[in-house]
Amino acid sequence: MAKLILTQEVTGLGSAGDVVDVKNGYARNYLLPRGFATLWTKGGEKQVESIKTARQIRAVKSLEEAQALAAQLQASAVKLEVTAGEGGRLFGAVKAADVADAVEAAGRGSIDKRVVTLPSAIKATGRFQAHARLHEDVLAVIDLDVVGAKTKKK
């Protein structure tokens, strides 16, 4: 087992500043090369404290920003144009990245695709909802209006 200090949030493992024990291969092949963690040392305790205080300062500031962004996202439905066939069936499915791009194109702010979750697969036109975890305490519900894009005929 390897003892590590997380430098950023890792889903299912912990937040920045947490000291975790993980298997050696996970640490060596995933967490350390991507910069998600550093090796734990006795001198690393100072690093843990500085990471946690920085996280607390950012959390207070980002909470207010997240609440404002959530209000913008929930104001009205976001129009999402996708290529669709007969009967409104999509070619493929709507992904989290598509939702993030549509929100930005609608002028509602910028969100990261990694905070967007879709409760169910969107494979047809219609009205749907997506969820965006903007902060630990703020979950925004985004109403999506999925419409078929006009395609040019040759």
C-alpha positions as CSV (number, residue, x, y, z in Angstrom):
1,M,0.0,0.0,0.0
2,A,1.2,3.5,-0.8
3,K,0.4,6.5,1.4
4,L,-0.3,9.6,-0.7
5,I,-1.4,13.2,-0.3
6,L,-4.1,14.2,-2.8
7,T,-3.4,17.5,-4.6
8,Q,-6.8,17.7,-6.2
9,E,-10.2,16.0,-5.9
10,V,-10.4,12.4,-7.1
11,T,-13.9,10.9,-7.5
12,G,-14.4,8.1,-5.0
13,L,-11.1,8.7,-3.2
14,G,-11.1,12.1,-1.6
15,S,-10.5,15.8,-1.9
16,A,-7.3,17.9,-2.1
17,G,-5.3,17.7,1.1
18,D,-6.6,14.3,2.1
19,V,-4.0,11.6,3.1
20,V,-5.1,8.2,1.5
21,D,-3.8,4.7,1.3
22,V,-4.0,3.2,-2.2
23,K,-2.6,0.1,-3.9
24,N,0.9,0.6,-5.3
25,G,-0.1,0.2,-9.0
26,Y,-2.9,2.7,-8.7
27,A,-0.5,5.2,-7.2
28,R,2.3,4.5,-9.6
29,N,0.3,4.2,-12.8
30,Y,-2.5,6.7,-12.4
31,L,-2.4,9.2,-9.5
32,L,1.3,10.2,-9.5
33,P,1.8,10.6,-13.3
34,R,-1.3,12.7,-13.7
35,G,-0.4,15.0,-10.8
36,F,-3.4,14.0,-8.7
37,A,-1.2,13.1,-5.7
38,T,2.2,13.3,-4.2
39,L,4.0,10.9,-1.9
40,W,3.4,11.3,1.8
41,T,6.3,12.2,3.9
42,K,6.7,13.5,7.5
43,G,7.4,16.9,6.1
44,G,4.3,16.6,3.9
45,E,2.1,17.5,6.9
46,K,2.8,21.2,6.3
47,Q,1.8,20.7,2.6
48,V,-1.5,19.1,3.7
49,E,-2.3,22.0,6.0
50,S,-1.6,24.6,3.2
51,I,-3.7,22.7,0.7
52,K,-6.6,22.5,3.1
53,T,-6.5,26.2,4.0
54,A,-6.3,27.1,0.4
55,R,-9.3,24.8,-0.4
56,Q,-11.3,26.5,2.4
57,I,-10.6,30.0,1.1
58,R,-11.6,28.9,-2.4
59,A,-14.7,27.2,-1.2
60,V,-16.2,30.3,0.4
61,K,-15.6,32.4,-2.7
62,S,-16.7,29.7,-5.1
63,L,-19.9,29.0,-3.1
64,E,-21.2,32.5,-3.9
65,E,-20.1,32.2,-7.6
66,A,-21.7,28.7,-7.8
67,Q,-25.0,29.9,-6.5
68,A,-25.1,32.8,-9.0
69,L,-24.2,30.5,-11.9
70,A,-26.9,28.0,-10.7
71,A,-29.5,30.8,-10.9
72,Q,-28.4,31.6,-14.4
73,L,-28.6,28.0,-15.5
74,Q,-32.0,27.4,-14.0
75,A,-33.5,30.6,-15.5
76,S,-34.8,29.0,-18.7
77,A,-34.3,26.0,-20.9
78,V,-31.0,25.7,-23.0
79,K,-31.5,25.0,-26.6
80,L,-29.4,22.1,-27.9
81,E,-29.3,21.5,-31.7
82,V,-28.3,18.0,-32.8
83,T,-28.5,16.0,-36.0
84,A,-31.6,13.8,-35.9
85,G,-33.3,11.5,-38.3
86,E,-36.9,10.7,-39.0
87,G,-39.2,10.8,-35.9
88,G,-36.7,12.8,-33.9
89,R,-34.3,10.0,-33.3
90,L,-30.7,11.2,-32.8
91,F,-27.6,10.0,-34.6
92,G,-25.7,9.0,-31.4
93,A,-26.5,10.5,-28.0
94,V,-26.2,13.8,-26.2
95,K,-23.0,13.8,-24.0
96,A,-22.0,16.0,-21.0
97,A,-19.6,17.9,-23.3
98,D,-22.5,18.8,-25.6
99,V,-24.5,20.2,-22.7
100,A,-21.5,22.3,-21.5
101,D,-21.0,23.7,-25.0
102,A,-24.7,24.5,-25.3
103,V,-24.7,26.4,-22.0
104,E,-21.7,28.4,-23.1
105,A,-23.2,29.1,-26.5
106,A,-26.4,30.3,-24.9
107,G,-24.4,32.9,-22.9
108,R,-25.2,31.3,-19.5
109,G,-21.6,31.0,-18.3
110,S,-18.9,28.4,-18.7
111,I,-19.1,25.0,-17.0
112,D,-16.8,22.1,-17.1
113,K,-18.1,18.9,-18.8
114,R,-16.9,16.9,-15.8
115,V,-19.5,18.5,-13.5
116,V,-22.4,17.7,-15.8
117,T,-24.4,14.4,-15.3
118,L,-27.2,13.1,-17.4
119,P,-29.8,11.1,-15.4
120,S,-30.6,9.0,-18.5
121,A,-29.3,8.7,-22.0
122,I,-30.7,11.4,-24.4
123,K,-31.3,9.7,-27.8
124,A,-34.3,11.6,-29.1
125,T,-35.5,15.2,-29.5
126,G,-37.6,16.7,-26.7
127,R,-37.3,18.2,-23.2
128,F,-34.8,16.7,-20.8
129,Q,-32.9,17.6,-17.7
130,A,-29.2,17.6,-16.8
131,H,-27.5,18.1,-13.4
132,A,-24.4,20.2,-12.8
133,R,-22.5,19.9,-9.5
134,L,-21.1,23.4,-9.4
135,H,-20.0,23.2,-5.7
136,E,-20.1,20.7,-2.9
137,D,-23.3,22.3,-1.7
138,V,-24.8,23.6,-5.1
139,L,-26.5,21.3,-7.6
140,A,-28.0,23.1,-10.6
141,V,-30.8,21.5,-12.7
142,I,-30.4,22.5,-16.4
143,D,-33.5,22.2,-18.6
144,L,-32.6,21.1,-22.1
145,D,-34.6,21.6,-25.2
146,V,-33.1,19.1,-27.7
147,V,-34.1,19.9,-31.2
148,G,-33.1,18.5,-34.6
149,A,-30.7,20.7,-36.5
150,K,-31.5,21.8,-40.0
151,T,-29.3,20.0,-42.5
152,K,-28.6,21.0,-46.1
153,K,-29.8,18.7,-48.8
154,K,-27.4,18.2,-51.7
